[in-house]
Amino acid sequence: MFYTYVLQSEKDGKLYTGYTKDLDLRFEQHQKGQVESTMNRRPFKLIYYEACLGQADALKREKYLKTHYGKMFLKNRLKSYFTG
């Protein structure tokens, strides 16, 4: 399985989207500052993830979630999370 995931920075509130084969390990790497693109935005909350059977599908989903329509999908899907 491959996972597409969304993290929310507890420091600035911004979202980070990525994909990985090992979600637990990747989240731990983000939390420890071992990922260059997110090291200054720690700590994080894992707010969303999806499982895919193949790497190509997970990568496509990651790219989609980074688009305008993908961000709208996330806001709608996580509406109760964002509005409290």
C-alpha positions as CSV (number, residue, x, y, z in Angstrom):
1,M,0.0,0.0,0.0
2,F,1.0,3.6,-0.6
3,Y,-0.5,6.5,1.3
4,T,-1.3,10.1,0.3
5,Y,-1.4,12.2,3.4
6,V,-2.0,15.8,4.6
7,L,-0.3,17.3,7.6
8,Q,-1.2,20.5,9.3
9,S,1.5,22.6,11.0
10,E,0.7,23.5,14.6
11,K,3.2,26.3,14.2
12,D,1.6,28.2,11.2
13,G,-1.6,26.2,10.5
14,K,-0.5,25.6,6.9
15,L,-1.0,22.2,5.2
16,Y,1.6,19.9,3.7
17,T,0.6,17.1,1.3
18,G,2.8,14.1,0.4
19,Y,2.8,10.4,-0.3
20,T,4.8,7.5,1.1
21,K,4.9,3.7,1.4
22,D,5.3,3.8,5.2
23,L,3.0,6.4,6.8
24,D,4.2,5.9,10.4
25,L,7.8,6.3,9.5
26,R,7.2,9.3,7.3
27,F,5.2,11.1,9.9
28,E,8.0,10.4,12.4
29,Q,10.5,11.9,10.0
30,H,8.4,15.0,9.7
31,Q,8.1,15.4,13.4
32,K,11.8,15.0,14.0
33,G,12.7,17.6,11.4
34,Q,14.3,15.1,9.0
35,V,12.3,16.4,6.0
36,E,13.9,19.5,4.6
37,S,10.8,21.0,3.2
38,T,8.9,20.9,6.6
39,M,11.7,21.1,9.2
40,N,10.9,24.7,10.2
41,R,7.2,24.1,10.5
42,R,7.1,21.5,13.2
43,P,5.1,20.1,15.0
44,F,2.5,18.5,12.8
45,K,-0.9,16.9,13.1
46,L,-1.8,14.2,10.6
47,I,-5.3,15.3,9.5
48,Y,-6.0,13.2,6.5
49,Y,-4.7,10.2,4.6
50,E,-5.8,7.9,1.8
51,A,-4.5,4.4,0.9
52,C,-3.7,3.4,-2.7
53,L,-2.7,0.0,-4.0
54,G,0.1,1.4,-6.2
55,Q,2.7,4.2,-6.1
56,A,1.5,5.8,-9.4
57,D,-2.0,6.2,-8.0
58,A,-0.8,7.7,-4.7
59,L,1.4,10.1,-6.7
60,K,-1.5,11.2,-8.9
61,R,-3.6,11.7,-5.8
62,E,-0.9,13.8,-4.2
63,K,-0.6,16.0,-7.3
64,Y,-4.4,16.4,-7.4
65,L,-4.7,17.4,-3.7
66,K,-2.1,20.1,-4.4
67,T,-4.3,21.7,-7.1
68,H,-7.0,24.3,-6.5
69,Y,-9.7,21.7,-6.9
70,G,-7.9,19.3,-4.6
71,K,-7.7,21.9,-1.9
72,M,-11.4,22.6,-2.3
73,F,-12.0,18.8,-2.0
74,L,-10.0,18.7,1.3
75,K,-11.8,21.8,2.7
76,N,-15.2,20.2,1.9
77,R,-14.1,16.7,3.1
78,L,-12.7,18.1,6.4
79,K,-15.3,20.8,6.8
80,S,-16.1,19.9,10.4
81,Y,-12.4,19.7,11.3
82,F,-11.7,23.2,9.9
83,T,-14.9,24.8,11.3
84,G,-14.8,23.1,14.7
